[in-house]
Structures are given as C-alpha cells and as structure tokens.
Amino acid sequence: MSAVGRVQRRHRAPKALRLGIFWDGGWFSHLWKYFGDHTEWDVTPSFRGTTDVIRWYLARVYDKPVGRVQVAESHYVLGRPPADFTGRWSGLEWDRQLEKAGLTRHDALMTSAGEVGADELLTKVTLTRAWAAKLDVVAVITGDRDFVPLVEDLKRGGFKVLIPHIHEPYVDQTGEVDRMSVSSDLRRAACYAPGWRHLLAGGMRPEYRLVYPFTRPATGVPRIGPDADGWRYGTINSWRGVGEQCWVTDQSGYGWYVRPGLLPEGMRLGQPVRWTGSERVPPGLKFAEVERVEPYEPYEWGW
C-alpha cells in the first residue's frame, strides 16, 4: 500500500456508535428529586446533561471520539392522569422540558394507585425502537428489577445494555430511612453499569466539553476558570436563532450572556463553544458577558 493510502486509512472517520436512551419516567423523577434534595450537590440533573455524560462515558469505553457516539433514539414513558383530572399536576412544564431536550414522550395512564401499564409500554417501545433504529447500545434509565427480562431480551438480540446504578440510603421528609437504588439483579444483567455519581461527577471535570449535567451549578464544587489556552468552554443553552441574544453555560454550570449577532451562524442548542470574557457581571446585567465566541468541535477525531 502506498504512503498516501496508509494516510487515508488512518484518517478515515471511525464508525458511529448508535445509542438509544429509554427513560422510566417514574423512576427518573425519583432520582431527580433525590439529587436535588438529599445530596451535597443540592441540584437536579438535566435531560441534556444526563444524555451527554452517558455519551462521554461510552466514548471512553469504546475508545471513540465522543462526536461518534450519536443519540439515535430518546424515549420517555410518562404516567399521565386522565383528561378529566382536576388536581395539581406539573405535567405541562415537564412536557416542555422533554420537548426541549428532544425526548419522545409515551403516555401511560396515571391513577390514584400509580402508573398503569408503564413497564409494559417502556419494554415495548425499547425493543421496537432498538431493532428499528439498529442501535449498538441501549441505555435504560431505571432501577426496577422487573426490567431484567427486557435486558436479557436486548442482549440476546445483540445489543449492549447500559444501566447506571446507585445504592444510597437517605432520610425522607417523615424521618424514615429510604434508599435511592438500582436492583442488584438489574445491575448484574447490564453490560455496563457505571455509577450515577461517577457519570455526573465526570460532567463537572475541567476536561469535560459537553452539556453540563445539572440544571444549575452544583453546591460545594469549585468553579472552573479559563483553560490553559485562555478560552472558557461550554455549550449553548438558550437561543432563538441567527442574530438573536443567546446564553451559554460554562463547565461549572454558570450562564453567560451573548449579545445579538455575536454568535456565528450555523449553531444549535447544545452546540459546544468556547469564548473569552470576565466572570464579573456588568451593571444592569444578571450574567457575565461573552466578549468573543466561536464554535468548538474537537470531537470528530478525539483528543
């Protein structure tokens, strides 16, 4: 083979890893509240951030550039009250968050006794979409032992299954000891079972470059300053389009204001960017202001 041929082969883009994430909504809402109410971080995980820390983890498992770990499917099974329900319910705001994060919602019936048929619905959606989308890795966000048969079915179909685990006791509002946990049988059945704390803590490290894992800065975690190259790194978290004002989130979860027209064309929500600017908040603003910003795409070939 010629030297040119060897160079072309060495620089051929690696095959993308197709990832599907399937969320047990009832279980994830429990995890969401647990991190917000019962951990030292005192903050809830976000959908986009959770998705990206899973991508970050798999990029290292498979030794791939994180840009090649692509989310092909993301589905959320949600218990929903009947149409004539008149009590308090935060479903509409939750729906907006799901839509913003790009999750496809599937509704199970919610009654006074709890969800009806939610496990069966999540199982059906997961198996159907895993085959149809030709996924490589299926992440199931749950902790219930009832999903062990689903994991075994997926593995028999040739899919790798990821189920993050956790097992932590805590004291609830009534003073009773409870546990935020994943079934040990479910953890053993999975191909990959990284700890939830490990995944989320990875999203607060200086070298992390994807969407911050939480909905706001975590308590007790030192703020990350500019990198050695002088740039700050983060992602776009709010933006209507070209020429509009925008906010970006840095590696510590803090928001930064970007004036209209400063953001280059062709950007998207969740887009990795880097910028310069002072952490000092100017008079009249609620956020520090970006001085210069540009897209940052180191993901095609890795680090």
VOKE-509284 format. One line per field, with one value per residue: residue number from 1; residue in one letter; x, y, z of N, C-alpha, C in turn. Coordinates in steps of 0.1 Angstrom, whole numbers, padded with zeros to 4 digits, always signed. Each point is the difference from the previous one (the first is absolute). Last residue first. Layout:
BEGIN
n	c(NUM_...);
res	c(a_...);
npx	c(X_...);
npy	c(Y_...);
npz	c(Z_...);
capx	c(X_...);
capy	c(Y_...);
capz	c(Z_...);
cpx	c(X_...);
cpy	c(Y_...);
cpz	c(Z_...);
! end
This chain:
BEGIN
n	c(303_302_301_300_299_298_297_296_295_294_293_292_291_290_289_288_287_286_285_284_283_282_281_280_279_278_277_276_275_274_273_272_271_270_269_268_267_266_265_264_263_262_261_260_259_258_257_256_255_254_253_252_251_250_249_248_247_246_245_244_243_242_241_240_239_238_237_236_235_234_233_232_231_230_229_228_227_226_225_224_223_222_221_220_219_218_217_216_215_214_213_212_211_210_209_208_207_206_205_204_203_202_201_200_199_198_197_196_195_194_193_192_191_190_189_188_187_186_185_184_183_182_181_180_179_178_177_176_175_174_173_172_171_170_169_168_167_166_165_164_163_162_161_160_159_158_157_156_155_154_153_152_151_150_149_148_147_146_145_144_143_142_141_140_139_138_137_136_135_134_133_132_131_130_129_128_127_126_125_124_123_122_121_120_119_118_117_116_115_114_113_112_111_110_109_108_107_106_105_104_103_102_101_100_99_98_97_96_95_94_93_92_91_90_89_88_87_86_85_84_83_82_81_80_79_78_77_76_75_74_73_72_71_70_69_68_67_66_65_64_63_62_61_60_59_58_57_56_55_54_53_52_51_50_49_48_47_46_45_44_43_42_41_40_39_38_37_36_35_34_33_32_31_30_29_28_27_26_25_24_23_22_21_20_19_18_17_16_15_14_13_12_11_10_9_8_7_6_5_4_3_2_1);
res	c(w_g_w_e_y_p_e_y_p_e_v_r_e_v_e_a_f_k_l_g_p_p_v_r_e_s_g_t_w_r_v_p_q_g_l_r_m_g_e_p_l_l_g_p_r_v_y_w_g_y_g_s_q_d_t_v_w_c_q_e_g_v_g_r_w_s_n_i_t_g_y_r_w_g_d_a_d_p_g_i_r_p_v_g_t_a_p_r_t_f_p_y_v_l_r_y_e_p_r_m_g_g_a_l_l_h_r_w_g_p_a_y_c_a_a_r_r_l_d_s_s_v_s_m_r_d_v_e_g_t_q_d_v_y_p_e_h_i_h_p_i_l_v_k_f_g_g_r_k_l_d_e_v_l_p_v_f_d_r_d_g_t_i_v_a_v_v_d_l_k_a_a_w_a_r_t_l_t_v_k_t_l_l_e_d_a_g_v_e_g_a_s_t_m_l_a_d_h_r_t_l_g_a_k_e_l_q_r_d_w_e_l_g_s_w_r_g_t_f_d_a_p_p_r_g_l_v_y_h_s_e_a_v_q_v_r_g_v_p_k_d_y_v_r_a_l_y_w_r_i_v_d_t_t_g_r_f_s_p_t_v_d_w_e_t_h_d_g_f_y_k_w_l_h_s_f_w_g_g_d_w_f_i_g_l_r_l_a_k_p_a_r_h_r_r_q_v_r_g_v_a_s_m);
npx	c(-0094_-0043_-0023_-0039_-0011_+0008_-0022_-0023_-0015_-0002_+0003_+0012_-0011_-0037_-0021_-0029_-0044_-0039_-0002_+0008_+0050_+0037_+0028_+0045_+0033_+0026_+0019_+0003_-0008_-0022_-0035_-0039_-0053_-0048_-0039_+0014_+0024_+0014_+0017_+0022_+0000_-0007_-0042_-0029_+0018_+0009_+0009_+0002_-0003_+0014_+0018_+0046_+0025_-0026_-0039_-0031_-0037_-0021_-0026_-0007_+0010_-0008_-0025_-0020_+0021_+0026_+0033_+0054_+0050_+0056_+0052_+0044_+0052_+0049_+0034_-0001_-0049_-0038_-0028_-0034_-0021_-0014_-0035_-0038_-0050_-0018_-0024_-0040_-0026_+0032_+0039_+0029_+0018_+0044_+0049_+0040_+0040_+0003_-0037_-0046_-0026_+0009_-0026_-0039_+0004_+0008_-0035_-0031_+0021_+0008_-0003_-0005_-0015_-0044_-0023_+0007_-0025_-0044_-0007_+0002_-0030_-0002_-0011_-0006_-0027_-0017_-0019_-0028_-0021_-0029_+0013_+0040_+0051_+0039_+0039_+0019_+0019_+0000_+0013_-0008_-0002_+0003_+0011_+0006_-0015_-0016_-0039_-0005_+0001_-0040_-0031_+0008_-0014_-0045_-0014_+0006_-0026_-0023_+0022_+0011_+0018_+0010_+0008_+0029_+0028_+0028_+0032_+0008_-0041_-0039_-0048_-0039_+0002_-0006_-0043_-0033_+0005_-0011_-0046_-0025_+0006_-0020_-0046_-0012_+0003_-0035_-0048_-0025_+0013_-0016_-0036_-0034_+0005_+0018_+0019_+0034_+0030_+0045_+0037_+0051_+0043_+0031_+0005_-0036_-0042_-0008_-0013_-0045_-0032_-0005_-0030_-0045_-0015_-0010_-0045_-0046_-0053_-0039_-0013_-0018_+0022_+0033_+0050_+0051_+0055_+0043_+0048_+0037_+0046_+0037_+0040_+0039_+0050_+0055_+0056_+0040_+0021_+0033_+0044_+0021_+0008_-0029_-0013_-0002_-0037_-0040_-0009_-0018_-0046_-0030_-0006_-0031_-0048_-0015_-0008_-0040_-0039_+0007_+0006_+0001_+0017_+0027_+0041_+0008_-0042_-0049_-0035_+0005_+0008_-0037_-0036_+0003_-0008_-0043_-0020_+0009_-0027_-0041_+0003_+0030_+0027_+0039_+0037_+0040_+0042_+0043_+0051_+0036_+0046_+0046_+0031_+0046_+0049_+0035_+0002_+0021_+0047_+0021_+0003_+0035_+0042_-0003_-0003);
npy	c(+0134_-0002_+0000_+0026_+0037_+0050_+0050_+0051_+0056_+0052_+0056_+0046_+0029_-0010_+0004_-0010_+0006_+0024_+0057_+0048_+0012_-0039_-0043_-0034_-0033_+0005_-0014_-0030_-0052_-0048_-0045_-0042_-0014_-0005_+0023_+0026_+0029_+0027_+0052_+0034_+0036_+0045_+0026_+0015_-0010_-0031_-0019_-0040_-0038_-0045_-0045_-0019_+0001_+0036_+0024_+0040_+0032_+0043_+0035_+0010_-0007_-0047_-0034_-0013_-0015_-0022_-0030_-0013_-0012_-0004_+0021_+0040_+0020_+0006_-0037_-0031_+0000_+0025_-0006_-0025_-0009_-0031_-0025_-0002_+0002_+0005_+0025_-0004_-0032_-0044_-0022_+0025_-0005_-0009_-0009_-0015_-0001_+0015_-0022_-0016_-0037_-0043_-0013_-0025_-0048_-0026_-0008_-0034_-0047_-0041_-0043_-0035_-0039_-0021_-0025_+0007_+0034_-0009_-0022_+0025_+0045_+0051_+0048_+0036_+0000_+0011_+0012_+0037_+0042_+0029_+0016_-0031_-0023_-0036_-0036_-0027_-0023_-0004_-0002_-0005_-0025_-0020_-0039_-0022_-0035_-0039_-0032_-0019_+0031_+0022_-0022_+0001_+0039_+0002_-0023_+0021_+0034_+0003_+0018_+0053_+0047_+0037_+0018_-0022_-0005_-0025_-0007_-0008_+0007_+0004_+0011_-0027_-0028_+0020_+0016_-0029_-0013_+0031_+0010_-0031_+0001_+0034_-0006_-0028_+0018_+0028_-0009_+0024_+0032_+0020_+0004_+0032_+0006_+0003_-0021_+0004_+0018_+0021_+0036_+0018_+0037_+0041_+0043_+0032_-0020_-0013_+0033_+0015_-0026_+0007_+0033_-0013_-0029_+0002_+0001_-0001_-0009_-0018_-0039_-0024_-0025_-0039_-0009_-0019_-0021_-0015_-0014_+0010_-0001_+0006_-0016_+0003_+0020_-0006_+0001_+0014_+0040_-0004_-0030_-0047_-0044_-0024_+0012_+0047_+0024_-0003_+0032_+0042_+0001_+0005_+0042_+0028_-0003_+0023_+0046_+0015_+0000_+0017_+0001_+0023_+0017_+0003_-0026_-0034_-0033_-0010_+0026_+0001_-0043_-0029_+0006_-0020_-0047_-0014_+0003_-0034_-0039_+0001_-0002_-0030_-0003_-0009_+0007_-0015_+0002_-0013_+0010_+0005_-0004_+0023_+0027_+0006_+0006_-0033_-0016_+0027_-0001_-0035_+0002_+0025_-0020_-0046_-0055);
npz	c(+0213_-0038_-0043_-0010_+0031_+0012_-0007_+0013_-0013_+0015_+0023_+0035_+0036_+0042_+0051_+0050_+0028_+0012_-0012_+0006_+0013_-0003_+0017_+0002_-0014_-0049_-0051_-0050_-0025_-0029_-0010_-0017_-0002_+0012_-0025_-0044_-0048_-0040_-0007_+0037_+0041_+0016_-0004_+0042_+0049_+0044_+0055_+0040_+0046_+0030_+0014_-0005_-0041_-0030_-0032_-0031_-0030_-0033_-0041_-0052_-0048_-0021_+0031_+0044_+0052_+0047_+0017_-0018_+0017_+0017_+0019_-0002_-0008_+0000_+0002_+0036_+0019_+0031_+0043_+0039_+0051_+0044_+0033_+0032_-0017_-0052_-0044_-0034_-0021_-0012_-0022_-0041_-0051_-0026_+0005_+0041_+0029_+0047_+0033_+0012_-0018_+0019_+0037_-0007_-0006_+0038_+0031_-0009_-0013_-0035_-0030_-0048_-0020_+0026_+0035_+0047_+0021_+0013_+0040_+0040_+0004_+0011_+0031_+0044_+0049_+0056_+0053_+0031_+0014_-0027_-0044_-0017_-0002_-0022_-0029_-0045_-0047_-0060_-0058_-0059_-0048_-0055_-0041_-0053_-0041_-0026_+0010_+0043_+0035_+0012_+0028_+0046_+0024_+0012_+0039_+0042_+0024_+0043_+0040_+0007_-0006_-0045_-0051_-0043_-0050_-0043_-0048_-0046_-0038_-0035_-0007_+0007_+0039_+0043_+0011_+0018_+0046_+0034_+0009_+0026_+0047_+0025_+0011_+0037_+0043_+0015_+0016_+0037_+0048_+0046_+0033_-0011_-0051_-0056_-0050_-0042_-0045_-0027_-0030_-0018_+0000_-0002_+0028_+0007_+0010_+0045_+0030_+0000_+0023_+0046_+0015_+0002_+0036_+0051_+0037_+0037_-0004_-0025_-0043_-0040_-0036_+0020_+0018_-0004_-0001_-0032_-0029_-0042_-0038_-0044_-0041_-0027_+0016_-0001_+0001_-0020_+0015_+0035_-0010_+0013_+0027_+0031_+0045_+0005_-0017_+0026_+0035_-0013_-0010_+0035_+0017_-0022_+0010_+0038_-0004_-0020_+0028_+0050_+0057_+0050_+0051_+0043_+0018_+0033_+0007_+0001_-0026_-0050_-0020_+0001_-0030_-0042_-0002_-0004_-0042_-0031_+0000_-0024_-0047_-0033_-0048_-0041_-0044_-0040_-0040_-0036_-0022_-0044_-0028_-0017_-0036_-0026_-0006_-0007_-0045_-0033_-0002_-0023_-0047_-0019_-0005_-0026_-0004);
capx	c(+0011_+0003_+0011_+0001_-0005_+0012_-0003_+0011_-0004_+0001_-0004_+0002_+0006_+0010_-0002_+0013_+0009_-0001_-0002_-0012_-0012_-0001_-0013_-0007_-0011_+0002_-0009_+0008_-0001_+0010_+0006_+0012_+0013_+0009_+0000_-0012_+0000_+0001_-0011_+0000_+0001_+0014_+0009_-0006_-0007_+0007_-0008_+0007_-0005_-0003_-0015_-0005_+0002_+0014_+0003_+0008_+0007_+0002_+0008_-0007_-0002_+0011_+0004_-0011_+0002_-0012_-0011_-0011_-0009_-0014_-0007_-0010_-0014_-0007_+0001_+0014_+0009_+0004_+0004_+0011_-0003_+0007_+0009_+0012_+0005_-0001_+0013_+0007_-0009_-0011_-0010_+0001_-0010_-0014_-0003_-0013_+0001_+0005_+0014_+0005_-0004_+0009_+0012_-0003_-0004_+0012_+0009_-0005_-0007_+0007_-0007_+0007_+0014_+0005_-0004_+0008_+0014_+0000_-0002_+0013_+0000_-0003_+0008_+0000_+0012_-0004_+0011_+0002_+0010_-0007_-0006_-0010_-0011_-0003_-0011_+0003_-0005_+0001_-0004_+0007_-0009_+0006_-0010_+0006_+0001_+0013_-0001_-0002_+0014_+0008_-0004_+0004_+0015_+0003_-0003_+0011_+0005_-0009_+0003_-0009_+0006_-0010_+0001_-0013_+0001_-0013_-0001_+0011_+0008_+0013_+0010_-0003_+0002_+0014_+0009_-0004_+0003_+0015_+0007_-0004_+0006_+0014_+0002_-0002_+0011_+0012_+0006_-0006_+0000_+0013_+0009_+0003_-0012_+0003_-0011_-0007_-0008_-0010_-0008_-0013_-0005_-0001_+0011_+0012_+0001_+0002_+0014_+0009_-0001_+0009_+0014_+0002_+0003_+0011_+0009_+0013_+0010_-0001_+0007_-0009_-0003_-0011_-0013_-0008_-0013_-0005_-0013_-0003_-0015_-0001_-0013_-0009_-0013_-0011_-0010_-0005_-0008_-0014_-0003_-0005_+0012_+0002_-0001_+0012_+0012_+0001_+0004_+0014_+0008_+0000_+0009_+0013_+0003_+0000_+0013_+0011_-0001_-0007_+0006_-0006_-0004_-0012_-0001_+0008_+0014_+0007_-0004_-0003_+0012_+0010_-0002_+0000_+0014_+0004_-0004_+0009_+0013_-0002_-0003_-0011_-0001_-0014_-0002_-0014_-0005_-0014_-0007_-0008_-0014_-0004_-0008_-0014_-0009_+0002_-0006_-0015_-0005_+0001_-0010_-0013_-0001_+0008_-0008);
capy	c(+0008_-0003_-0010_-0009_-0013_-0009_-0014_-0009_-0015_-0008_-0014_-0006_+0010_-0006_+0002_+0005_-0010_-0011_-0014_-0001_+0007_+0014_+0003_+0011_-0005_+0001_+0009_+0008_+0015_+0005_+0012_+0004_+0001_-0010_-0002_-0008_-0006_-0015_-0008_-0004_-0015_-0005_+0001_-0004_+0010_+0003_+0007_+0011_+0006_+0014_+0002_-0001_-0013_-0004_-0005_-0012_-0003_-0014_-0002_+0002_+0014_+0009_-0001_-0001_+0008_+0008_-0006_+0009_-0002_-0003_-0010_-0007_-0001_+0013_+0008_+0005_-0011_-0002_+0013_-0002_+0005_+0012_-0003_-0005_+0006_-0009_-0004_+0012_+0012_+0004_-0011_-0001_+0007_-0001_+0011_-0003_-0005_+0011_+0000_+0012_+0012_+0002_+0007_+0014_+0007_+0000_+0011_+0013_+0006_+0010_+0005_+0011_-0001_+0010_-0004_-0011_+0005_+0008_-0009_-0007_-0014_-0008_-0012_+0002_-0002_-0006_-0003_-0014_-0005_-0005_+0011_+0007_+0002_+0014_+0003_+0009_-0006_+0009_-0005_+0006_+0004_+0008_+0007_+0003_+0014_+0005_+0006_-0011_-0006_+0009_+0000_-0013_+0000_+0009_-0007_-0010_+0002_-0005_-0013_-0010_-0008_-0006_+0008_+0000_+0005_+0004_+0000_-0007_+0006_-0007_+0010_+0008_-0008_-0006_+0010_+0004_-0011_-0003_+0011_+0000_-0012_+0003_+0010_-0007_-0009_+0007_-0004_-0012_-0002_+0000_-0012_+0002_+0000_+0002_+0006_-0010_+0002_-0010_-0004_-0003_-0014_-0009_-0009_+0008_+0005_-0012_-0003_+0010_-0002_-0012_+0005_+0009_-0006_+0008_-0009_+0006_+0003_+0014_+0002_+0007_+0014_+0001_-0001_+0013_-0002_+0009_-0005_+0002_-0002_+0004_-0001_-0003_-0004_+0008_-0006_-0013_+0004_+0001_+0014_+0008_+0007_-0005_-0014_-0006_+0003_-0010_-0013_+0002_+0000_-0014_-0007_+0002_-0006_-0014_-0003_+0002_-0010_+0004_-0003_-0011_+0005_+0008_+0008_+0012_-0001_-0008_+0001_+0014_+0009_-0005_+0006_+0014_+0003_-0003_+0011_+0011_-0002_+0000_+0013_-0004_+0005_-0003_+0002_+0003_-0001_+0004_-0009_+0006_-0003_-0013_+0002_-0003_+0011_+0004_-0009_+0000_+0012_-0002_-0009_+0008_+0009_+0012_+0012);
capz	c(+0007_+0014_+0000_-0011_+0002_+0000_-0005_+0004_+0002_-0012_+0001_-0013_-0009_-0009_-0014_-0006_-0004_+0010_-0005_-0008_+0005_-0002_-0006_+0006_+0008_+0015_+0007_+0009_+0000_+0009_-0004_+0008_-0008_+0003_+0014_+0005_+0014_-0001_-0006_-0014_-0002_+0003_-0011_-0013_-0006_-0013_-0010_-0006_-0013_+0000_+0000_+0014_+0005_+0001_+0013_+0000_+0012_+0003_+0012_+0013_+0003_-0004_-0014_-0009_-0012_-0003_+0007_-0002_-0011_+0004_-0008_+0008_-0003_+0001_-0012_-0001_-0002_-0014_-0007_-0010_-0013_-0004_-0010_+0006_+0013_+0012_+0006_+0005_-0004_+0009_+0004_+0015_+0008_-0005_-0010_-0006_-0014_-0010_-0001_+0007_-0007_-0012_+0004_+0001_-0012_-0009_+0004_-0003_+0011_+0007_+0011_+0006_-0005_-0010_-0013_-0005_-0002_-0012_-0011_-0002_+0003_-0011_-0004_-0014_-0009_-0014_-0008_-0003_+0009_+0012_+0007_-0007_+0009_+0004_+0010_+0010_+0012_+0013_+0013_+0012_+0011_+0011_+0008_+0012_+0005_-0004_-0014_-0010_-0002_-0008_-0014_-0005_-0002_-0011_-0013_-0003_-0014_-0010_-0004_+0004_+0010_+0010_+0012_+0006_+0013_+0005_+0015_+0005_+0010_-0001_-0002_-0012_-0013_-0001_-0006_-0014_-0010_-0001_-0007_-0014_-0006_-0001_-0011_-0013_-0002_-0004_-0013_-0005_-0015_-0007_+0004_+0014_+0008_+0014_+0008_+0007_+0012_-0002_+0012_-0005_+0003_-0011_+0000_-0002_-0014_-0009_+0002_-0007_-0014_-0003_+0001_-0011_-0012_-0007_-0008_-0004_+0011_+0003_+0013_+0009_-0005_-0011_+0005_-0002_+0005_+0011_+0003_+0014_+0003_+0014_+0005_-0011_+0005_-0005_+0008_-0007_-0011_+0005_+0002_-0012_-0005_-0013_+0000_+0006_-0008_-0011_+0006_+0005_-0012_-0004_+0009_-0005_-0013_+0003_+0007_-0009_-0011_-0011_-0013_-0008_-0013_+0002_-0012_+0003_-0002_+0010_+0014_+0004_-0001_+0009_+0013_-0002_+0000_+0013_+0008_-0002_+0007_+0015_+0005_+0009_+0013_+0003_+0014_+0003_+0013_+0001_+0009_+0011_-0001_+0007_+0011_-0003_+0003_+0014_+0009_-0001_+0007_+0015_+0005_+0000_+0012_-0001_+0000);
cpx	c(+0013_+0011_+0004_+0011_+0002_-0004_+0012_-0003_+0013_-0004_+0001_-0004_+0002_+0005_+0012_-0002_+0013_+0011_-0001_-0003_-0012_-0012_-0001_-0013_-0008_-0012_+0004_-0010_+0010_-0001_+0011_+0006_+0012_+0013_+0009_+0001_-0013_+0001_+0003_-0012_+0001_+0002_+0014_+0011_-0005_-0009_+0008_-0009_+0008_-0004_-0005_-0015_-0004_+0001_+0014_+0003_+0007_+0006_+0000_+0010_-0007_-0004_+0011_+0004_-0011_+0003_-0013_-0012_-0011_-0008_-0014_-0008_-0008_-0015_-0007_+0002_+0014_+0010_+0004_+0003_+0013_-0002_+0008_+0011_+0013_+0006_-0002_+0013_+0006_-0007_-0012_-0011_+0002_-0009_-0014_-0004_-0013_+0001_+0005_+0015_+0003_-0004_+0009_+0012_-0001_-0004_+0013_+0009_-0006_-0008_+0008_-0009_+0008_+0014_+0006_-0004_+0009_+0014_+0000_-0002_+0013_+0001_-0004_+0008_-0003_+0013_-0005_+0012_+0003_+0010_-0007_-0007_-0011_-0012_-0001_-0012_+0004_-0005_+0002_-0005_+0009_-0011_+0008_-0009_+0008_+0003_+0014_-0001_-0001_+0014_+0009_-0004_+0004_+0015_+0002_-0004_+0011_+0005_-0009_+0004_-0007_+0008_-0011_+0001_-0015_+0002_-0014_-0001_+0012_+0010_+0014_+0011_-0002_+0002_+0014_+0010_-0003_+0003_+0015_+0007_-0003_+0007_+0015_+0002_-0002_+0011_+0012_+0006_-0006_-0002_+0013_+0009_+0005_-0013_+0005_-0011_-0006_-0008_-0010_-0008_-0014_-0004_+0000_+0013_+0012_+0002_+0004_+0015_+0009_+0000_+0010_+0014_+0003_+0003_+0009_+0009_+0012_+0010_+0000_+0007_-0009_-0004_-0010_-0014_-0008_-0014_-0005_-0014_-0002_-0015_+0000_-0014_-0010_-0013_-0013_-0009_-0006_-0010_-0015_+0000_-0004_+0012_+0004_-0001_+0013_+0011_+0002_+0006_+0015_+0008_+0001_+0011_+0015_+0004_+0001_+0014_+0012_-0001_-0009_+0007_-0005_-0005_-0012_+0000_+0007_+0015_+0009_-0002_-0002_+0012_+0011_-0001_+0002_+0015_+0004_-0005_+0009_+0012_-0002_-0004_-0013_-0002_-0015_-0001_-0015_-0006_-0014_-0006_-0007_-0016_-0004_-0008_-0015_-0010_+0001_-0006_-0015_-0006_+0000_-0011_-0012_-0002_+0009);
cpy	c(-0008_+0009_-0002_-0010_-0010_-0015_-0008_-0014_-0008_-0015_-0006_-0015_-0006_+0012_-0005_+0000_+0007_-0011_-0010_-0014_-0001_+0006_+0015_+0004_+0011_-0006_-0001_+0010_+0006_+0015_+0004_+0013_+0004_+0000_-0012_-0001_-0007_-0007_-0015_-0007_-0003_-0015_-0005_+0002_-0004_+0010_+0002_+0006_+0012_+0005_+0014_+0003_-0001_-0013_-0006_-0004_-0013_-0001_-0014_-0001_+0002_+0015_+0011_-0001_-0002_+0009_+0008_-0006_+0010_-0002_-0003_-0009_-0007_-0001_+0013_+0008_+0006_-0012_-0003_+0013_-0002_+0003_+0012_-0004_-0007_+0007_-0009_-0005_+0013_+0012_+0005_-0009_-0002_+0008_-0001_+0012_-0003_-0005_+0011_+0001_+0013_+0012_+0002_+0008_+0015_+0007_+0001_+0011_+0013_+0006_+0011_+0006_+0011_-0003_+0010_-0004_-0012_+0004_+0007_-0010_-0006_-0015_-0006_-0011_+0004_-0002_-0007_-0002_-0015_-0005_-0004_+0010_+0009_+0000_+0015_+0002_+0008_-0009_+0010_-0004_+0006_+0004_+0007_+0008_+0000_+0015_+0007_+0005_-0012_-0007_+0009_-0002_-0013_+0000_+0008_-0007_-0009_+0001_-0006_-0014_-0012_-0006_-0004_+0007_+0000_+0004_+0006_-0002_-0009_+0005_-0006_+0010_+0009_-0007_-0005_+0010_+0004_-0010_-0003_+0010_-0001_-0012_+0003_+0010_-0007_-0009_+0007_-0003_-0014_-0002_+0000_-0011_+0003_+0001_+0001_+0006_-0013_-0001_-0011_-0006_-0002_-0015_-0011_-0009_+0007_+0004_-0013_-0004_+0009_-0003_-0011_+0006_+0009_-0005_+0009_-0010_+0007_+0004_+0015_+0003_+0008_+0014_+0000_-0002_+0013_-0004_+0008_-0005_+0000_+0001_+0005_+0000_-0001_-0006_+0008_-0008_-0012_+0004_+0002_+0015_+0007_+0006_-0006_-0015_-0006_+0003_-0011_-0013_+0001_-0001_-0015_-0006_+0001_-0008_-0014_-0004_+0000_-0011_+0005_-0002_-0012_+0005_+0009_+0010_+0013_-0002_-0007_+0001_+0014_+0009_-0004_+0008_+0015_+0003_-0002_+0012_+0012_-0002_+0001_+0013_-0005_+0003_-0001_+0001_+0003_-0003_+0006_-0011_+0006_-0001_-0013_+0001_-0002_+0011_+0004_-0009_+0001_+0012_-0002_-0009_+0008_+0008_+0012);
cpz	c(+0000_+0005_+0015_+0001_-0011_+0000_+0000_-0003_+0003_+0002_-0014_+0001_-0014_-0009_-0008_-0015_-0004_-0003_+0012_-0006_-0010_+0006_-0002_-0007_+0007_+0007_+0015_+0007_+0010_-0001_+0010_-0006_+0009_-0007_+0004_+0015_+0003_+0014_+0001_-0005_-0015_-0003_+0002_-0011_-0014_-0008_-0013_-0011_-0003_-0014_+0001_+0001_+0015_+0007_+0001_+0015_-0002_+0014_+0004_+0012_+0013_+0003_-0003_-0015_-0010_-0012_-0003_+0007_+0000_-0012_+0006_-0009_+0011_-0003_+0000_-0013_-0002_-0001_-0015_-0007_-0009_-0015_-0005_-0010_+0004_+0012_+0013_+0006_+0005_-0005_+0008_+0005_+0015_+0009_-0005_-0009_-0007_-0014_-0010_+0000_+0007_-0008_-0011_+0005_+0002_-0013_-0009_+0005_-0005_+0011_+0008_+0011_+0006_-0005_-0011_-0014_-0006_-0003_-0014_-0011_-0003_+0004_-0013_-0006_-0014_-0007_-0013_-0009_-0001_+0011_+0013_+0009_-0007_+0009_+0003_+0009_+0012_+0011_+0011_+0013_+0011_+0009_+0011_+0009_+0013_+0004_-0004_-0014_-0010_-0002_-0009_-0015_-0006_-0003_-0012_-0013_-0003_-0014_-0011_-0005_+0004_+0011_+0010_+0014_+0006_+0015_+0004_+0015_+0003_+0010_-0001_-0003_-0012_-0013_+0000_-0006_-0014_-0010_-0002_-0008_-0015_-0007_-0003_-0012_-0014_-0003_-0005_-0014_-0003_-0014_-0006_+0005_+0015_+0008_+0014_+0009_+0004_+0014_-0003_+0012_-0005_+0003_-0012_-0001_-0003_-0014_-0008_+0002_-0008_-0015_-0003_+0000_-0012_-0014_-0008_-0007_-0005_+0011_+0003_+0014_+0010_-0003_-0012_+0005_-0001_+0004_+0013_+0003_+0015_+0003_+0015_+0005_-0011_+0006_-0002_+0009_-0008_-0011_+0004_+0003_-0013_-0007_-0014_+0001_+0005_-0010_-0011_+0005_+0003_-0013_-0004_+0009_-0004_-0013_+0003_+0007_-0009_-0010_-0011_-0013_-0008_-0014_+0000_-0012_+0002_-0003_+0010_+0015_+0004_-0001_+0010_+0013_-0001_+0002_+0015_+0008_-0001_+0007_+0015_+0008_+0007_+0015_+0003_+0015_+0001_+0013_+0002_+0009_+0012_-0001_+0006_+0013_-0004_+0004_+0015_+0009_-0001_+0007_+0014_+0005_+0000_+0013_+0000);
! end
